[in-house]
Amino acid sequence: MKLTKQDIDKVRHIEGFPIAKDEDIIALSRPPYYTACPNPFIEDFIRENGTPYDEATDDYHREPFAADVSEGKNDPIYMAHSYASR
């Protein structure tokens, strides 16, 4: 599948569309799974691979992850992005 300028024009109005040349967006994309802009192929992908939600038969359930995180100032996670402290 190839990403074309016509495909890009279909999603250019979506908030978050990158400020870039169409040629650069095409070069950085690997359609249909990844595009460097809102994916114009997402509806086709969902239609082919998705399944409709049925409240009566769907048993998918996940609790949200909730835990306290406490790290000291010398922990690698804390040091990942340094900033000037004065």
N, C-alpha and C positions, 0 to 999 in steps of 0.2 A: 504494500500500500504506500502511496506517495502523498505527502502533504503539499498542496498547491496553494497559490495565492488566492484562489477562489474559496478554498477551505478556510484560510485565515480570515478572509473578509466576513465569513459567517459568524465569527466570534470576536471580531475586532471591537465591538461595542461593549463587551463584558468588562466590568470593573476588574482591574488588576492586569489587563492586557499589557504586555511588555512594550517599552519604548525601544524599538529596534527595527532594523530593516527586515523586510519579509525574507530576504535571502538568508540572513543570519538565523532567523527563527527556523526556517526549513533545515538549515545545516545542523542545528543543535537538536533537532527532533528525530525520534525513532517511532513513527506512527505504525500502528494505531495506538500502541500502549503508552507512549510518552510523546508529548509535544511541548515545546518551549513556550506555549501560549495555552489559553483554555482549550481543552481537547475537543475539536469538532467531531470526533468519532465516538464520543462517549455514549451517545444514544444507541448507536449500532452495537457497541460492545455490550451494553446492558441488555439489549434486546436478545442478543445471541447467548450470553452467559449468565444473566441474572435469573432469579426466580421470584415470582410475586410473593409478597408477605401475606400469610394467612394466619390470623390471630388464633383460629381454632386449632391449627395443627402445628404451628411453629413453637418449638420448645427451646429456642436459643435464649440464653440468659447469662449475662456476665455482670458481676458487681463492679462498681468503679473502684479503682485502686486508690486507697487513701492511707497515707502513712506520713508521719512526721519525718522530716529530714533535718538533721543537725550535724553540721560539719565544722571543724575548726578552721582557722584562717590559713593553716599550712596544708590542708587537705588538697589533693590534686584537683578535685572538682571545684573547689573554691578558687584555686589559682589558675584555672583554665583561661579566664579572661581577666587580665589584670587591669587595674585602673589606678590613677594617682590618688593616694590617700594622704591627706594632710591634716 
